[in-house]
């Protein structure tokens, strides 16, 4: 697999027909994508860059594998690469099954080049959005990990809607101490406002847990 520019989205193709792989490789490279082509799911999974694929074009009927079963296996393994299914022997039940499993599109061979490129562009867009969300989530988790246990307690109760006086009573602290913890956690979480902190807590799943832990509905 040739990797000449790692800044370009990587589109992978699994098809047991060498001619199809070659034509798709040429088409995708002409559209400025990096491309990896594979004759089987096993070859794809053995590739070091499989996890970085922004799109997977997957033939439904392979010589020694079932494309739909492989799509399902990816889903169950939480591999979130957007999948475009292609086949020369499609039917409605097959299409429905693939789309229910999250396929971006299901294209019957021979397909128009523009239709495939449109589907690939949509898949790459979805992948970029997912990776951006995951990066944001990871950054939030790192900020939350920097809080002390007491600051986490205060954050859970603040974002559950409690006032400083109520938090002080629940945690057996002075109101001044609560204010100090609150100021520290706002700074560490880089939250410009309480509304921002609440959104962060919802993303992290700590808002409801804080309320439940201290008996606030």
For each residue, the residues with C-beta under 8 A, 3 or more apart:
1: 36 37 47 49
2: 34 35
3: 6 10 34 49
4: 34
5: 8 34
6: 3 34
7:
8: 5 32 33 34
9: 33 34 54 55 124 127 128
10: 3 33 34 35 36 49 52 53 54 55
11: 28 33 34 35 36 53 54 55 56 57 120 124
12: 35 36 37 38 44 47 50 53 55 56 57 81
13: 20 21 24 25 28 35 36 37 38 56 57
14: 38 39 40 41 43 44 56 57 58 59 62 67 70
15: 20 21 24 37 39 57 59 62 86
16: 39 40 59 62 63 64
17: 20 21 59
18: 21 22 39
19: 22 23
20: 13 15 17 23 24 59 109
21: 13 15 17 18 24 25 37 38 39
22: 18 19 25 26 37
23: 19 20 26 27
24: 13 15 20 21 27 28 35 37 57 116
25: 13 21 22 28 29 35 37
26: 22 23 29 30
27: 23 24 30 31 113 116 117
28: 11 13 24 25 31 33 35 117 120
29: 25 26 32 33 35
30: 26 27
31: 27 28 117 120
32: 8 29
33: 8 9 10 11 28 29 120 124
34: 2 3 4 5 6 8 9 10 11
35: 2 10 11 12 13 24 25 28 29
36: 1 10 11 12 13 44 47 49 53
37: 1 12 13 15 21 22 24 25
38: 12 13 14 21 41 43 44 47
39: 14 15 16 18 21 43
40: 14 16 43 44 62 63 64 65
41: 14 38 44 45 62 65 70
42: 45 46 65
43: 14 38 39 40 46 47
44: 12 14 36 38 40 41 47 50 56
45: 41 42 50
46: 42 43 50
47: 1 12 36 38 43 44 50
48:
49: 1 3 10 36 52 53
50: 12 44 45 46 47 53 81
51: 79
52: 10 49
53: 10 11 12 36 49 50 56 81
54: 9 10 11 81 82 123 124 127 128
55: 9 10 11 12 81 82 83 84 104 120 123 124 127
56: 11 12 13 14 44 53 74 81 82 83 84
57: 11 12 13 14 15 24 83 84 86 116 120
58: 14 67 70 71 83 84 85 86
59: 14 15 16 17 20 62 67 85 86 87
60: 66 67 68 85 86 87 89 90 94 98
61: 66 67 87 88 89
62: 14 15 16 40 41 59 65 66 67
63: 16 40
64: 16 40
65: 40 41 42 62 69 70
66: 60 61 62 69 70
67: 14 58 59 60 61 62 70 71 85 87
68: 60 71 72 85 94 97 98 101
69: 65 66 72 73
70: 14 41 58 65 66 67 73 74
71: 58 67 68 74 75 83 85 98 101 102 103
72: 68 69 75 76 101
73: 69 70 76 77
74: 56 70 71 77 79 81 83
75: 71 72 78 79 101 102
76: 72 73
77: 73 74
78: 75
79: 51 74 75
80: 127 130
81: 12 50 53 54 55 56 74 127
82: 54 55 56 102 104 122 123 124 126 127
83: 55 56 57 58 71 74 98 101 102 103 104 123
84: 55 56 57 58 103 104 105 106 107 116 119 120 123
85: 58 59 60 67 68 71 98 103 105 106 107
86: 15 57 58 59 60 106 107 108 109 111 116
87: 59 60 61 67 90 94 106 107 108 109
88: 61 108 109
89: 60 61
90: 60 87 94 95 106 108
91: 94 95
92: 95 96
93: 96 97
94: 60 68 87 90 91 97 98 106
95: 90 91 92 98 99 106
96: 92 93 99 100
97: 68 93 94 100 101
98: 60 68 71 83 85 94 95 101 103 106
99: 95 96 102 103 106
100: 96 97
101: 68 71 72 75 83 97 98
102: 71 75 82 83 99
103: 71 83 84 85 98 99 106
104: 55 82 83 84 119 122 123 126
105: 84 85 115 119 122 123
106: 84 85 86 87 90 94 95 98 99 103
107: 84 85 86 87 111 115 116 119
108: 86 87 88 90 111
109: 20 86 87 88
110:
111: 86 107 108 115 116
112: 115 116
113: 27 116 117
114: 117 118
115: 105 107 111 112 118 119
116: 24 27 57 84 86 107 111 112 113 119 120
117: 27 28 31 113 114 120 121
118: 114 115 121 122
119: 84 104 105 107 115 116 122 123
120: 11 28 31 33 55 57 84 116 117 123 124
121: 117 118 124 125
122: 82 104 105 118 119 125 126
123: 54 55 82 83 84 104 105 119 120 126 127
124: 9 11 33 54 55 82 120 121 127 128
125: 121 122 128 129
126: 82 104 122 123 129 130
127: 9 54 55 80 81 82 123 124 130 131
128: 9 54 124 125 131 132
129: 125 126 132 133
130: 80 126 127 133 134
131: 127 128 134 135
132: 128 129 135 136
133: 129 130 136 137
134: 130 131 137 138
135: 131 132 138 139
136: 132 133 139 140 203
137: 133 134 140 141 203
138: 134 135 141 142
139: 135 136 142 143
140: 136 137 143 144 189 200 203 204
141: 137 138 144 145 204
142: 138 139 145 146
143: 139 140 146 147 188 189 190 200
144: 140 141 147 152 189 200 204 206
145: 141 142
146: 142 143 188
147: 143 144 151 152 155 185 188 189
148: 151 152
149: 152 153
150: 153 154 171 181
151: 147 148 154 155 181 184 185 188
152: 144 147 148 149 155 156 185 206 210
153: 149 150 156 157 171 210 213 214
154: 150 151 157 158 167 171 178 181 182 185
155: 147 151 152 158 159 185 189 197 201 206 210
156: 152 153 159 160 201 206 207 209 210 211 213 214
157: 153 154 160 162 166 167 170 171 210 211 214 216
158: 154 155 162 167 182 185 194 197
159: 155 156 194 197 198 201 202 206 207 210
160: 156 157 207 208 210 211 216
161: 211 216
162: 157 158 166 167 170 216
163: 166 167
164: 167 168 175 178 179 182
165: 168 169 175
166: 157 162 163 169 170 216
167: 154 157 158 162 163 164 170 171 173 178
168: 164 165 171 172 173 174 175 177 178
169: 165 166 172
170: 157 162 166 167 214 215 216
171: 150 153 154 157 167 168 178 214
172: 168 169
173: 167 168 177 178 181
174: 168 177 178
175: 164 165 168 178 179
176: 179 180
177: 168 173 174 180 181
178: 154 164 167 168 171 173 174 175 181 182
179: 164 175 176 182 183
180: 176 177 183 184
181: 150 151 154 173 177 178 184 185
182: 154 158 164 178 179 185 186
183: 179 180 186 187
184: 151 180 181 187 188
185: 147 151 152 154 155 158 181 182 188 189 197
186: 182 183 189 191 197
187: 183 184 190
188: 143 146 147 151 184 185
189: 140 143 144 147 155 185 186 197 200
190: 143 187
191: 186 194 196 197 200
192: 196
193: 196 197
194: 158 159 191 197 198
195: 198 199
196: 191 192 193 199 200
197: 155 158 159 185 186 189 191 193 194 200 201
198: 159 194 195 201 202 207
199: 195 196 202 203
200: 140 143 144 189 191 196 197 203 204
201: 155 156 159 197 198 204 205 206 207 210
202: 159 198 199 205 207
203: 136 137 140 199 200
204: 140 141 144 200 201 207
205: 201 202 208 209
206: 144 152 155 156 159 201 209 210
207: 156 159 160 198 201 202 204 210 211
208: 160 205 211 212
209: 156 205 206 212 213
210: 152 153 155 156 157 159 160 201 206 207 213 214 216
211: 156 157 160 161 207 208 214 216 217
212: 208 209 215 216
213: 153 156 209 210
214: 153 156 157 170 171 210 211
215: 170 212
216: 157 160 161 162 166 170 210 211 212
217: 211
